């Protein structure tokens, strides 16, 4: 009898130990340790950044930044002659401006359920973010997407020490400048949303495009039936620019996912009337067909109207 009692006690202990062990390996994102104290202050913008965190579960860090934070990356810091990334934390005036920008120009357009698992743990809000070079001047960095657990957004550069071959930029002031700056950020986030599978690539993009026959891409081939736009490929965006699409040169560069993302980028850039001007329907009927299809697909299935960004009002910065 005593032996049975001892065995039962041991089984109970093993049971509770296993329960505690199982519970310990279940991470809760809200309880994970942070490398930063957050929020970083008690000003109005700190409360707004906390509201963004509660809704989107990403911490926007602007004050307690150190150059060592910018080296946490899956990729190398730069090419030949690069000595690493550096940047400055924000003063109160810039912190207020940056917070207003990300709140009203970026997060206001995003849906929490679509960016869950897409946004990183941290987004650094940085002044004078640059790739430090050992010769020839530094390279400016407007955005950075390859950090191990962070992205970086920079809205204001210092001109001193920059290479003449890089871009200097100040805070956006005009509606067009706002649109360019938010557009680069949002088009990258849209790509990552699709790449993470939060928006599924429709079967039509697998079945109704030819991804095998080589395309034509030079303007002299515009009347060729294999010209890439005629085949229904509007082109590809670059991570650092919100201007014109680049032409595809090899059919091996195009996938259903990349093509679908390009149509989403069309929707955030151009109204339907503008698409018809850029890609006349009589010459490129497949473009408007799949522009309409993509806008309807995303809106019907995910409740997201991408065309709203193209006409989105902005507040002009008169400083």
C-alpha positions, 0 to 999 in steps of 0.5 A: 500500500505504501509502495502504491502511495509513493508511485502515485506521488511520483506520477503526480510530480511528473505530471505537474512538472511536465505541465510547467515545462510545456507552459514555459515553452509557449511564448507570449509576444506581449511578455517577451523581453525587449531590448528597449524600454518602451515607451521611451517617454511620457510625451504626447507622441510616446502615447501615440506610439504606444497606441500603434504598438497595441494595435500593430505589435511593433515598437517604434524606437526613436530615442535610445538608439545606438549605432550597434543596434543597426548592425543586427542584420541577416546580411552584410552591412555593405559592399567594398569600402563600407564601414557599417550603418550609423544614425542619430536618435530624434530630438523632441521636434523630430520625434513629434514629426516622425510620429505624425508621419508614421501614424497618419501616412503609413499605419492609417493605411494598414490593416492589423490582421494583414501585417500581423507576423509581417512587421518586425519587433522594432521600427527605428525612427532615425535621423541621418541614417547612412552607410558609412564609407571608408572613402568617397563620402557616405551613402544615405539610407531612407529605409532599411528592411533587412535587420534581424528584428528591425526596420529603419525609417529615415525622413531627414538627412544631414548633407555634410559628409554625403557622397555626391552620388547619393541622395540628400533629403529633408523632411517632406513638405509638399503633398507630392513629397509626402506621397513619394515617401509614404509610397516607398514604405507602403509598397515594400510592406505590400510586397512583404504581406504577399510574400508572407502569405497574408494575401494569397496569390490568386489562381488566375495569376498561375494559370492565365499568364505565360511564364515560359516564353521569353519576353521582349522588353525594348521599346522598339519591340512594343508592337511585338506580341511578346512585348512584356506589357502586351503579355500582361506584365506591367513591370517591377518596382524598386525598393527605393523608388516610387516612380516609374516601373522598371521593365522585365528583361527575362521571363525567368525573373517573373513569377505569379507572385511578383506579377500579382504584387506588381498589380497591387503596386499599380493600384496604390499608385494609379487610379483606373483612369490613369492606368488607361492612360499609361497602358491604353486598353486597345494596345494592352488589354490584359493590363486593365483586365487584371488591374480590375481583377486585382483591385476587386480580389483584394477588396472583396477577400481582404476588405482593403481598397488599394486605390484609396492610397492614390487619392489619400489626402495629406497635410502639408508641412509648411515648416 
